[in-house]
Amino acid sequence: MCGIIGIVGNQPVAMRLVDALKRLEYRGYDSAGIATLVDNQIARSRAEGKLVNLENRLAAEPLSGAIGIGHTRWATHGAPTERNAHPHATEQVAIVHNGIIENFAELRTELEAEGVKFQSDTDTETVAQLVARNIRSGDAPVEAVRKVLGRLRGAFALAFLFTGENEMLVAARRGSPLAIGYGEGEMFLGSDAIALAPFTDKISYLEDGDWAVLTRDSVTVYDEGNHPVTRVVQQSSGAAYVVNKGNYRHFMEKEVYEQPEVISRTLAHYLDFSSSSIRTDVNNIDWSKINRMAMSACGTAYYAATIGKYWMERYARLPVEIDIASEFRYREMPLSTDTLALFVSQSGETADTLASLRYCRSQGLPIAAVVNVRESTIARESDIVLPTLAGPEIGVASTKAFTCQLSVLASLALSAAKARGTITPAEEKELVDQLGNLSGVLHEALKLAPKVEAICRDLMNVKDVLYLGRGTSYPLALEGALKLKEISYIHAEGYAAGELKHGPIALIDETMPVIVIAPFDRLYEKTVSNMQEVAARGGRIILITDKEGAKHANVDAHSVLIMPDVPEFISPLVYALPIQMLAYYTAVFMGTDVDQPRNLAKSVTVE
Ligand code: M6R
């Protein structure tokens, strides 16, 4: 949930650390800090809030030193203040940490009983104080860390910088990801390959329980049992990632507009448009052995998976259980080995999703994952990786990753349907062609931006919004509500349209906008009935539909967004765009921090 970076270098590191932190800011932006060694002593610079505050501070008071560590924080323990910003340091050691030390309270009590004075409210400082205590007792730094690692419970990635050790950093990982970068006469560590991209493309990933000693010329990795181990050094694609906004105001806007291209790219990986058929060689799933599926994910990825469930059940006639990962991991669901466990995650690092994956692994299930970051932990721990080719998604609000997840799930449902004989060759051709036509339709949908903007000028003034939909438009309604809350801070709820009369209808009055997602499909009439219930109570309806839908609505809607005509199968991919734009323009008008909304982080690696 935080981003960490470390450099054992041969040139000044301060601004290089900051540069890497810029690429990690998606992991948290409550505060940032770096520590270097100046004349063999630890020197720190930290600032509350965005990284730019740290940059300004360093411009005014530069830090020298050719070795250092850096951190960008998403607060878990302790308020997002400078006092709680990393690195945490004692006279002997400075550390940066991503994750949670679960037994920090008992460790802190133990240290305080010995007279140690803490300078912060964080769980992290406990680790720094424990290492410092061991060093004061005569342990060499590496030994001091090794002993402390054995005492920690929880999930963490840690980096240590020591007083007097100009050429050595120590790193450790349990649960949270950590990569090592190999340079020429210098070494790096970081939360992911993107952070290391400006420095090197030679990367190895620490495995769970590993810890490592980095010098300028060497990296020695130890496993949980403290035995030296070798971790493969791979060529990373991270260096190819261009992380800039181009001509767009925000990353989110850029990512919304990238969708026609990245969806096409993703679909082309799974489907052969020249023969209108499904590529059977891209997943090694033996569908003859699968009788059901168990899906789990968090947030937007969970809504994508929910739409995937509708497709899998309808087209492949395969029953799907679906859970929010934070519930699944503790629900101890009885599972049989004819169940394919499927996880969906943009980052591939979400702690709850990863824990659910590990639960399924312990039950002997085959594991598949739809992931955007190919080098992520979830990808590495899965038997079958189904990549989304969205490219890096920087905006905290997921947009293109969501529609690329839908693209993979749609392709997977067709692949299962073909293997299980639940669609005919003619239906395969028809459905693949529908996906093949998406790009043009998506471009059409994006042209609705000015109309969406006009609606948002109104929406920005309301306090609550209701989203309604049926069938695959129901999870889309949930996603629309999440998007709006997340970046505009307007309270929004998504409901299955048929559920309205069971309670939420009590909320309807003339101040309450109700956004209805209703393509003219087999469920349209039902949704219209629910919409009329809203109209009868004075609700302000914003209808997202197509030409036929608008013609048959029979209701005095406040606004109508007329979408291109699309077949039912692909409608979630197309209707996702206006709901993203509704959230985006509302947030822009309200002047919120669109790409880095308050209290959030892109990658949630804590429970
Ligand atoms: O990286 P993941 O896809 O596993 O992340 C899951 C959620 O944290 C994520 O989708 C979150 O809900 C987004 N901020 C929504 O826009």
Boltz pocket constraint, residues with backbone or C-beta under 6 A from the ligand:
constraints:
  - pocket:
      binder: B
      contacts: [[A, 298], [A, 299], [A, 300], [A, 301], [A, 302], [A, 344], [A, 345], [A, 346], [A, 347], [A, 348], [A, 349], [A, 350], [A, 353], [A, 396], [A, 397], [A, 398], [A, 399], [A, 482], [A, 483], [A, 486], [A, 601], [A, 602], [A, 603], [A, 604]]
      max_distance: 6.0
